[in-house]
Amino acid sequence: VTGGSSGIGKCIAIECYKQGAFITLIARDENKLLQTKKEIEKYSVNDKQVVLCISVDVSKDYEQVENVLKQAQEKLGPVDMLVNCAGTSVTGKFEDIEVNAFERLMAVNYLGSVYPSRAVIATMKERRMGRLVFVSSQAGQLGLFGYTAYSSTKFALRGLAEALQMEVKPYNIYVTVAYPPDTDTPGFVEESKTKPLETKLISETSSVCQAEQVARVIVKDAIQGNFNSSVGSDGYMLSILTSGMSPVTSITEGLQQVVCMGIFRIVGLFYLGSFDSIVRRCMMQREKSESADKTE
């Protein structure tokens, strides 16, 4: 599990550990990793389970990522499931976000998933089995005010996942893309401190989920080999609306998409209209405030 020292990544590791898995946690902060290791070990179901910690930046040097994953597989055996959960966020108006933030987010959120996946895929093909999980976001299905830097990186994961699934499916390897909503994690708390007003108001139209709940859904979908993983009714609607040419796990799933697409599009247009209204109101309030300041 990359990004496994906190948030959704940590909860996914706990959920898998509860089911008897051997866990390798990958993150940058060694102290956080060791604290998380102790927390996860409380949930062991047998005395053979192991939690291995590796401190590395998965977005910088592919050879280093490849080497540490090779070492992990030598210690714990081949990777059955890789969960790409390392990620970060920057919010703000397009013209206010520093250009290097776009580069940093693409490195962490996109290449930080490419590198670990690239490092394990050959072994999975040899074994004719494996699960690859990419943790995107609902902002990877729908572009919203304030997320020009973040959404683009999360949309990129879907393109990677769709192309990769077509390549690896004959080898009995299944890819899952998870689209969690706003989730109560340290990253979400930090992101909320700098959100533009428009982004906050749009986010408040849906509730904040708990990381444990999101993790349970992701692990269940990954084990079942589902391509899409969504949480709640909003997540289900978005997964239907954005299904496009993405693969389906069953005929039933495909029929649900066909039947529900029209009505969900109507509901979606209502949401988009309300979001545009929020943006317009905020702009008008800002202009009114600026005008009043000039008058004074």
N, C-alpha and C positions, 0 to 999 in steps of 0.2 A: 504494500500500500504506500504509494507516494503521497506526500503531504499528510502522513499518518500520525503526526504528533499532536494534532488538535482538530477540532471541528468535525465535519462529516467523515473525513479520513480516519480519525481516531475511532469514531463510532462504528464505522464499517469493520475496522480491525477487531473491535470488541465483539461485534455480531458474528464474525467468522470464527473467532477464538471460542465463542460459546458453542459452536458447532464442531469443535475438535480440530480446527485447522492449525497448522504451524504458520506463524506470522513473521514477515519481514517488514519492518517499519523503515521508511526512507523519508528524511527531512533534513533541513539544514542545521537546526538548533539541537546540539547534542544533549543539553540539559533537559530540554522539553521531551526529547526522545526517551531518555532514561526515566523521567517521571511517568510518561505514558506507558512505558514497558511495565512498570510496577502496577499501574492501574489495571492494565489488561490482564496481567497474570492472576489477578483475583478471580477471574472468570474461568479458570482452567477446568476442563472436564476430565482430564487424566494427567498423570504425572510425567508423561512423555512429551507433552506440548512444549514448544519453544517459541520465544519472542526474540527475534534478532533485530538489532538496531544498526542502521547505517546512516552516518551523517555525510550527505553529499548534496550539491545543488544539481538537480536533474536537468536544468535548462542551459548549462554552460558548456560542458565538455562531454561529447558523446562517448569518447574512449574511456573516460573515467566512469561514466554511468555503466557502460558495458562491462567494465572490469569488476565493479562492486556487485553487479547482479550475477556475474559469473561466480564470484566468491560466495555469494548467498546461496546459489544453487548447489555449490560444492558442499556446503554445510548442511542445508536443509532438504536438498533434492530439487528436482525441476519445478518450475512455477506452474501451478495449476490455474491460478487466476491472478492477473495483474490488474490492480485498481489504480488508475491514474487520477489522483485527487489533488495533486499540487496545483495551487492557483493563487492568484492575487487580483485585486481590483483597484481601479482608479476611477472616480466619478468627477464629472465637471462638464461645462460646455466645451464643445469641440475646440474652439479657438483659445480656450483657457488652459487646456491640458498641454503640458510640456511635450514636445515631440519625442523626447527620449522615453517618455512613459508608454507611448504606443509600441516602441521597440521592446521595452522591458516586459510589457504584458504579453506580447506575442511570443517572446522567448519563454516565459514561465508557463503561460496557460496553454500554448500550442506545442512548442518544441519540448517543453517539460513533459509532454505526453508522448510525443514522437520518439524521443530517445529511449525511454525504458521499454516501450513496445517493440521498437526495432531490436533491442538487445535480447528479447525473449522469444521472438516470433519463430526463429529457426528451430529452436528446441521443441516448441509446441507443434510445429509441422512434422518434425521427426516422430513425435509421440502420437500424432494424430488426435490431439486433444488439447483443450485450453479455453480459457475465458479471458477476454480483454474488456475492461470497463473504462470508459471515458466519462468523467464527471463534467458535464457542460453546465448549463443553467437555463432557466426559463428565458434569460436574456440572450441565450443562444438560439432561441426560437422566434423571439420578437424583439426588434430593436426599439429601445426606449430613450427618452430624453436623458442626457447625462451619461449614457453608456457607450459612446462612440468608440472609446478605446477598448472597453471590456467586451461588449457584444461581439465585435468582429472576431476576437480570439475564440470565443465560445461557439460562434457559427462555424469557424474553421474546423473545429473538432468533429462536427457532424460530417463535413465533406470527407475528412480523413477516415472516419468510421465507416461510411457507406462504401467507399472504394475498397477499404481493407476487408470489410465483410465479404465482398464479392470474391476477393482473392483467396481468403482462408476458409470459407465455408466447405469446400470439398475436402478439407483436412480435418473436419469435425471441430473446428475452432469457431466460437461464436463471440460476436462483438455486441456490447451493450452501451448505449449512450444514455446517460442519466441527465434529466433536466430538473434539478431541484428548484423549488421556489425560494423566496427569502427564508433563510434558515438561521436560527439563533446560534451563531458561532462567534468566536473572537474576531474573525475576519469581517463578519457582517456588522458587528458593533463598531469596529474601526472604520469601515466604509461609511457608516451612517453619520459619522462626525463631519464628513466633507460633502455629503450629498447636496446638490442644489435643491431648492424648495420644490421645484416641479417634480423632481425625481422622488422626493419624500412623499409628496401628495399622491403620486401615481402608485408608489409602493404600498401606501396605506389602504388601497382599494382591495387588497387581499391580505390574509393573515400570515403571520410568521410561524413557520413550522419548527419543530424540535429536531435536532440533529439525529437523535436516536430513531425517530420515526422514519426519517429520510433514509437512514442507513439500512433499516430493515427492508424497505421496499427495494433499494438498489441491490442488495445481496440476493433477495428472493428472485428478482428479475434476471440477474446475472446467472444464477444457478440454473434457471429454467431456459436460459439462452434467448431471452427476449431482446430484440434490438432496441426498442424504446423503453425507457423507465421513467414514469412520471408519478407525481404525488398529488392526491386530492382531485376534486372535480375540475378545478381550473387547469391543472396539469393534464388531465385526461382530454379536456377540450382542446388545449394547445397541441397535444400530440396528434389528435385527429386533423386539426386545421393545417398543421405543418408536415403532414405525412408525405405529401408529394410522391417522389419515387423511392422512398426509403423501403427497405425490406420488411416483410411481415413475418410473424412467427407462425401464424395459423390462418386458415381460410376465414375463420370467425372474426379474427382481427381485421382482415381486409374488408369483410362485409360491413363491419361496424363503421369503418372509415367511409365507405361508400354511402351508407344510409345516413350517417350523422353529419357529413361534411356541409350540406346546404344549410341546415338549421344552425349549426355552430358558426358558419360564416356570418350569418345575420347577427348572432350574439356578439361575435368578434368585432363586427363593424360598430356595434353600439359601444363596446369598450374603447375602440380606437377614437370614436367621436368624443367620448368623455375625457380621454387623455388629452386630445387636442384642445378641448375646452379648458382644461386645467392649465395648459401651457399658455393659452391666450390670456386667461385671467391673471396669471402671474406676471406676464409681460406688461399688461395694462396697469397693474398695481405698481410695478417697478417704475414705469414711465410717469405715473401720477406722483409717486414719491419723489422722483428726480426733479420733476417740474416744480413741486412745492418747495424743495430745497433751494432751487435757483431763485424762486420768488422771494424767499426769506433773505 
